[in-house]
Amino acid sequence: MGSKRFVKCAKQNRTRFERIAMENYAKNENPLVSIIVPVYNSAKYLSGCVDSILAQTYKNIELILVDDGSKDDSGKICDSYASKDSRVKVIHQQNGGISRAQNAGLDAVSGEFIAFADNDDILDCKNIEILLNAILQSGASMSKAKWQQFGLSSLEQIKKEAGLGARGLGAEKSQATARLENLPQIKIVKNPLKAYQTVFCKIFRIIGNKLGKNSEARYFNEANWCRLYKREIWQGVRFPEGKFAQDTAMASVLYSRMNCVAHVDEVLYYWLQREDSVTHKMRDAGFYHDHIDAVRANWDLCLKHNVVPARSYYTMVGNLRYERCALKSGENTLNGGKSSDAEIQKIYEKNYVKDVEFAKSAVKKLTILQRAQCFTMACVRNLEKIIYDYKIKNMK
């Protein structure tokens, strides 16, 4: 029933999308897309990422490489690319963390559309063209696609696959009529804030897809990569600097600004998993405290928009547990690991007390039904995370 309803809605909206698309093409057939890549000590992997971006089938791009005080040859590699390709812009700055690097990139963009990439990941060669087509066809605020994780042993194979491009979407065609042929591939997601907060358990997405509810298209995460944004979405918005979980802190803010999102059911981005990345490093209490701070930035906003903050609840409860374990271990650092002593432990203990108080007050704002929803989803997601963590840690 849900599937028939979706098809009917898609047919009803097709004429409107076609009209919007043709108007957009008439205004600008070839808009500039700015791609921001924060760079830090990634000399070993940076070329693979940059090469995949410069090889995009959509050529009118601006690549902004923000060297965040790298201690290896990353900065030199960035400059080398800039000397060979006029589309590459390099910003060198003192190390300030990924948020500051992303913000520096946002301040420097010239394009009408904005994308992000991590400095060790690989983009499908049709990534930008397909995501841009999706926005222009639908009038959405953002377009997104699926991604695939891979280990170092698969790096060369992934580069080859990305170079071949996503299959069956006709991205080699650049005319408006050819782009419109791809319209059935696009699924429109309304109320992205609600989707982000409530559609994140994989088992529920699988069940939803079986029931024809288009659940996979409604799955969002905090990541900024494998997305293409209209520039206006970032107007007056920047990442909080000096903190972890900067993407989590901004997720609900960004999604609440969007009219709808266009989803493309193709893998267009490859996410490298390696042991020395932030994803795999041992984290201290400060790392988990920053995630609670990110929840603070999202909670009341969700309630204001009548959205159950289920994902934020899951993030809050999980990181409180990890924060408590980190405090018990006593292995906590501050200022990038430059110091570790009793004073720092006290700072983190005070943060933890504040985080617990916030969690209690936040849950009190929920109705009994909302609490039940949040608790159920958190339990399911925690079980899924056990499987996910095992898979990622054993990815070669």
N, C-alpha and C positions, 0 to 999 in steps of 0.2 A: 504493500500500500504506500509506504514511504517512498519507495523507488518511483512508482507511477506519479506521485505528487511532485517529486523532484523533476522528472522528465517534463511534466506538464508546465511547471514553473519555468524550466529552462526554455521551452518553446515559446512561452508567453514573453519572456524577456529577450529572446533572440533579436527581434526587430529593434528593440530599444538599444541593445548592445551594439548592433550593427550601425545604427544611426550615430551613437556616441563614437564608435570607432572611426567611422568615415569623417566625422567632424574633427577628431583628433589628428587623423592623417592629413586632413586639409590644412590644419594649423601648422603642423610640424611633422614631416615625414621622417626626420632623422634627429631626434632630440639627443642632447649630450647626457651621458650617464657617468656619474662620478663614482669610482670604486675606492674605498678607503681600506688600507691594509696597515694596521699597527705592526711594527717590526721590532723585535728584541731578541738578540742572540740566536738568530735563526739562519746563519750562514749555510748550514748543512742542507736546509730544506727550502730556502727562500726562492731559489731559481725555479723550482718546480711550480710553485704557486704563481709567481709573476709570469712565467711562460704561458701558463694556462689562461691567464687573464688577457695577455696581449694577443693570444691566438683566438680570441672570441670572434665568432662569425659576425657579430655586430661590432663595427669598427669605430663608431663615434663615441669613444670612451675617454675618460680622464682617470688615470691611475695615480692615486695619492699614497705614496709610501711614507709613513711616519716612523723614522728611526728614533726609537725611544732610548737613546743613550746606550746603544749596543756596545759590548766589550769585545766582540769578535769582528769579523769582516762584513757584517750585515750592512753597515752604512756604506762601505765601498761598493758593495754589490748594487745597492740602490742607486748610487751615483752613476755606476756603469750603465745601468738600464736607461737612466735619464739622458745620458749623453748619446744614446743610440736611437731613442724613440721620443719624439716631442710630446707624446701623450702622457708621459710619465713625469710626475712632479714629486720632488723629494723634500721632506721637512726633517731637519735634524734638531733634536731637543734633548735636554738633560732627562735622565730617567725619572719618570713620574708615574709609571704604571699605565696599564692598558686604557683606563678611562681618559687620562689626559691625552694620550695619543689619539684615541678616537675623537675626542673633542677638537683637537688640533686639526684633524682631517675634516671634521664637519665645518669648522670655521673657514677652511680653504676651498671648499667645493664650489664649482662653477656650473655643474649640471642641473638639469631639471629633475633628475632622478638620482637616488643614492643607493649604493650597495656596500656591504662590508664583506671582508674575507679575513680569515686567520692566516698568518704568514707561513704556515706549513701545510695548508690544505690545497686541494685541487678543484678547479671549476671545470665542469663540462664545457666544451667549446661553444655550445649553444645556450649557455646559462643566461646571459644578458638578453639575447635576442628573444628567447622564449618568454622570459619574465616580463620584458618590456611589452611584447605583443599582448600578454595577458592583461596588463594594466590598461593599455590603449583600447583594447577590445571591450573591456568591462567598465572602465571608469572607476575602478577600485582605487583605494588609497595605497594598497600594497599588494604585491603578488608574492607567492611563495611556491616552493616545490619540495620534493622529498630529497633526503640526503642518505649517504651510505658511509658507514664507518669502515676503516681498513687499517691493517697493521703495516709496519715498515717492510715486511717481506713482500707485500703486494704493491709497493709504491710504483714500480716501473710498469706493472700491468695496469694499474689504475690510470697512469699517465696516458697509456695507449687508448684505453677505453674512453677517457675524457676527450681525447683528441678526435675520436670518431664521431662523437656527439650523440645526443639522445635520439633514439630511433622513432620514426613514424610521425614526427611533428612538422616536417617540411620547413625547418628553420632556414634552409638555404634560400627560400623564396622571400623576397623583400617587399613585394608590392602589396598594397592594401587588400586586394582580392585574395591573394595567397594567404595572408594573415587571417582573414575571415574564415578560410577553410579550416583553420585550427580551432575555431570557437567551441566545438563540442568537447574539446579536451579540457576546457576551463570550467571549474566549479566555483560558484560564488558563495562565499560564507558571510552571512550577515551577523552582526553583533559579535565581532571578534573577541571582545573582552570576555564575554560569557563563555565563548568556546575555549579560550585560553585557560580560564579558571576551572572549567568543569569537564573538559574532554581531554584527559591526560592518562587515564588508565588504559593500557593496551587491550586487556581482556574485554573491557566495555566497548572499545572501538571495534574490535573484531565482531562482537555481538551486534553492535549498531550497523556495521556494514552488511552483515547477514540479513538484517531486517530492513535494509534499504534506506538507512538514515544518513548515509553520506558522512559517517563519523570520522573516517581517516582524513578527509578534507578539512574537517573542523578541528584537527589536532594542531595545536601551536606549542612552541616552547619559548624559552627566553632568548635563544640565540638570535643574533642579528644577521648572521650569514645565511645564504640561500634565500634571501629576501630582496625585493627591490621596492624602495619606498618613493612616493612622491616627496619632493623636497619640502613641501609645506608642512608635512607631518613633523619635521624636526625644527620648525620655526619656534624659537624661544625655549627649546628643550635640549639639555645636555646631560651627559652621564655624571653621576656623583664621583668626584675624584678622590684618590687616596683610599679606596675601599675595594674589597672583593665584591662579587655578585652585583656589579654595576648594571649588567643586562637584566637581572631579575628586578632590580629597583625600578627600572624604566619600562618594563614590559607592559604593565597595566596602564601606565600613563599613555604610552604610544597606542595601544589597542583601543583605548577609550576615545582617541581622537579620530579613529577610522570609520568611514561609512560602511565599507565592506572590504573583503579581501578576496583576491582571485587565486585559486589553488590549481596548480598544474600537477597532474599525477605522473610525474617522471622524476627520476633521480638526476639532479643537475649539480650536485655538490658532493665532494668526497672529503670526509673528516678523518684526518690522521690521528691514530691513537698511539702514543709513545710514552714510555715510562717516565721520562723527565719533563712531561708537560704538567701544567697546573692541575689537570684532571686527575693525575695519578700521584701527585706529591702528597706527603703527609701534611695534614692541616692542623693548625693550632686553634685555640679558643677564639682568637680574633677573627679568623676566617669564618667561623660559624656565627659569631656575633654580627658580622657584616650581613649575613644572610637574614638574620632576624631584623636588622635595620631595613633591609630591602622589603621585608614583609610589612613593616610599619608604613612604608611609602605606598603600599598597594591596598591595605586592608580597608580603610575608610572610603577610598575611591571606589572600590567594588561595591560596598554597601550603598554608597550614594547613587550608583547606577543600577541598584537592585540586582546585583550579581552575587551569588554565593561564592565566597573566596576559598573554594575548596583546595585549589593548588597552593595558595598562600598558607592555608592551614597545614597542609602536608609539609611544606618547606619549614614552617615555624616549629612544628612538633619534632621533626627529624633533627633539625639543627640545634634545638635545645638539648636533645639527648646527646648529640655529638659534642656540644659545648661542655656539658657536664663531665663527660668522659675525658675530654682534653684537660680540663681543670684538675681532675683527679690524678692524671699522669704527671702534671707539673712541668711538662715539656712545652712551654709556651714562650713565644718570642714577640718582640715588638720592633717596629721600625725596620722591617725587612730582615729580621734575624740578626741585627747588630748587637742586641743585648738580651739577656735573659736572667732575671733575678727575682727576689721576693717582691719588690715593688711592682714589677710587671704582673706578677701573679695576683696581687691585690687589685690592680686595675681590671684585670679580666674577671675576677670574682665579683667586683661591683657591677661590671657589665652584665654578668650572668643574672644577678639579682634583679636588675632592671628589666632584663629580657623576660624573666619569669613573670614579673609583675605585668609587663605588657601583654604577655600571652593570656594571662587570666582575664585581664580587662577586655581583650579583643574577643575572646570566646563568649563573654557575657553579652556582647552586642548581638550575638546570633540567636535565632529562635531555636526551639528544641529540634524542629525538623531540619534546620540548617546544620545544627551540630551533628545530627545523625548522618546527614549527607557527607559532611566533611570527614567524620570519623571513618565511615565506610570506605570512602575513596582512599583515604590515607592508609588504611589497613591493606587494601588490595594493592596499592602502589608500592608499599614496603615489601610485599612478597615478590612483586615483579622486579624490584630493585636488586634483590638478592641474586636473581638469575642474571640480570643485566650486568651487575658488577663482576660476577664470575666470568661472564662472556668477554667483557672488555679487558679484564686483567690478564686473561689468557689469550688475547689477540696478539698474534705475532706479526 
